[in-house]
């Protein structure tokens, strides 16, 4: 079973520290994680870097990271910034 992490509307450098701490709490629980990015309205490269680092940490713990619902802004930002594990929806 996946634990769901809901991304905020604004995923920018100003929010990275706060969400780093929240994602770290998910990592410590050693569970599979699903990211819900359905509410994302703005996302910058700093936040994408945070997600990439989180994905690497989850994989190194032999857990799964997957994406659930994603906004068009999220998808577009990932595509533009070259995030290779692009959500399929």
N, C-alpha and C positions, 0 to 999 in steps of 0.2 A: 504494500500500500504506500502511496506517495503522500507526503505532507505538502500542502499547497502554500506557496509563498506568493503573496499578491504585491505586484509592483505598483508604485504610486503613479499619479498622473504626471508628475514632474520627476524625471529621472536625469538629473543634472549633477554637475560637480558639487553643487551646494548640498546635495542629499547623499553623496557617496559615503561619508563617514557614518552617518546614521544607519544606512542600509548595509554597510559593511558589518556593523555590529549585529544587526538582525540576521544577516545571512550566516555569520559566524555561529550564531546560536543554533541555526538549522543544521550546520555542519557538525557541531558537537553532538547533536542528537543521533548522528549516524543513521539517518533514514534516507530513503529515496525521496527526491524533491521534484515537484512540479511547479513551474513558474507560470503564473497567470499574469499576462501583460495586457489584458483587455482594456485597461483604463489609461494606459500610457498615452499622453498627449504631446510630450516633449522628451527627447532623450539625446544626450550628447556622448561623445567618445569616452569620457571618464567613466560613465556608468556602464558602457559596453565592456570596458576593460575590467570593471568589477565583476560583471557576469562571467567573463571568460576565466578570470582567476577562480571564481566560485566553482565553475564547471570543472576546472582542472583539479581542485581540491576534492570535489565529490567523486570524480573518477578515480583519484588516487586512493580513496577510501573504499573502492569497489562498490560504490553506490551509483544509482541512476539519476540523471537530471533530464527532465523532459519539459517541453513547453506545452501548455494548455492553450486557452484562448489568447489571441494576440491582436492588438490594434494594428491598423494599417501604418500608423506612425512608427510603431515598434518594428514591424517588418521592414519598412523602408529604411529606417536607421540602421538596422542590422545589415541589410543589403549594401547600403552605401559605405558602411565602415568595414565591410568584409568579414563579418562574423560568420564563420564557416558552418557552424551548427545552426542552420537557419530553420526556424519553425515551419512545419509543413502546412499549417492552416492559415 
